Amino acid sequence: MKSSELGLSAMYRILKKAGANRVSDESADELRKTIEEIAEEIAKSAVDLVSETKPKRVTVMGEDIRNSWLQKEKESNMDRFKVI
């Protein structure tokens, strides 16, 4: 089993703050997996953005994370307009 970067107790707190009266172990674990997948995608995208800068940077900044998130959000919104 793969080790997690995020604590399970934080997932319980997030779900409780969102208004859940009760939180199952399965839901907290699923939230953790989902958040980690999304975070990994954003991080990879941010690293790609940094590697394309001129002059080339090696440090990922907060702005890179925000830009990566905005880019992913824009791409997902564009998916809604694709003709099937």
C-alpha positions as CSV (number, residue, x, y, z in Angstrom):
1,M,0.0,0.0,0.0
2,K,1.3,3.4,-1.0
3,S,2.1,5.9,1.8
4,S,0.1,9.1,1.9
5,E,1.5,12.7,2.0
6,L,-1.7,14.0,3.7
7,G,-3.0,13.0,7.1
8,L,-6.3,11.2,7.4
9,S,-7.4,13.3,10.4
10,A,-7.2,16.5,8.2
11,M,-9.7,14.9,5.8
12,Y,-12.1,14.3,8.7
13,R,-11.8,17.9,9.7
14,I,-12.3,19.1,6.1
15,L,-15.5,17.0,5.7
16,K,-16.8,18.2,9.1
17,K,-16.1,21.8,8.2
18,A,-18.1,21.2,5.0
19,G,-21.1,20.3,7.1
20,A,-20.9,16.5,7.4
21,N,-22.5,15.2,10.7
22,R,-20.7,11.9,10.4
23,V,-17.7,10.9,8.3
24,S,-16.9,7.3,7.3
25,D,-13.3,6.1,7.1
26,E,-13.9,5.3,3.5
27,S,-15.0,8.8,2.6
28,A,-12.0,10.4,4.4
29,D,-9.6,8.0,2.6
30,E,-11.3,8.7,-0.7
31,L,-11.0,12.5,-0.2
32,R,-7.4,12.1,0.6
33,K,-6.7,10.1,-2.5
34,T,-8.6,12.5,-4.7
35,I,-6.9,15.6,-3.2
36,E,-3.5,13.9,-3.7
37,E,-4.2,13.1,-7.3
38,I,-5.3,16.7,-8.0
39,A,-2.3,18.1,-6.1
40,E,0.1,15.9,-8.0
41,E,-1.3,17.1,-11.4
42,I,-1.1,20.7,-10.4
43,A,2.5,20.3,-9.0
44,K,3.6,18.6,-12.2
45,S,2.1,21.3,-14.3
46,A,3.7,24.0,-12.2
47,V,7.1,22.3,-12.6
48,D,6.6,22.2,-16.4
49,L,5.7,25.9,-16.4
50,V,8.9,26.7,-14.4
51,S,11.1,24.7,-16.8
52,E,9.8,26.7,-19.7
53,T,10.6,30.1,-18.3
54,K,13.4,32.3,-19.7
55,P,15.8,32.5,-18.0
56,K,15.2,29.0,-16.7
57,R,14.2,28.8,-13.0
58,V,14.6,25.9,-10.7
59,T,12.4,27.2,-7.8
60,V,8.6,26.7,-8.0
61,M,6.8,29.8,-6.6
62,G,3.3,30.3,-5.3
63,E,2.5,32.1,-8.6
64,D,3.4,29.0,-10.5
65,I,0.9,26.9,-8.5
66,R,-1.8,29.5,-9.0
67,N,-1.1,29.7,-12.7
68,S,-1.1,25.9,-13.0
69,W,-4.4,25.7,-11.2
70,L,-6.0,28.4,-13.4
71,Q,-4.7,26.6,-16.5
72,K,-6.2,23.3,-15.4
73,E,-9.5,25.0,-14.5
74,K,-9.6,26.7,-17.9
75,E,-8.9,23.4,-19.7
76,S,-11.7,21.7,-17.8
77,N,-14.1,24.4,-18.7
78,M,-13.2,24.1,-22.3
79,D,-13.9,20.3,-22.2
80,R,-17.6,21.2,-21.7
81,F,-17.7,22.8,-25.1
82,K,-16.3,19.8,-27.0
83,V,-18.6,18.3,-29.6
84,I,-19.0,14.6,-29.2
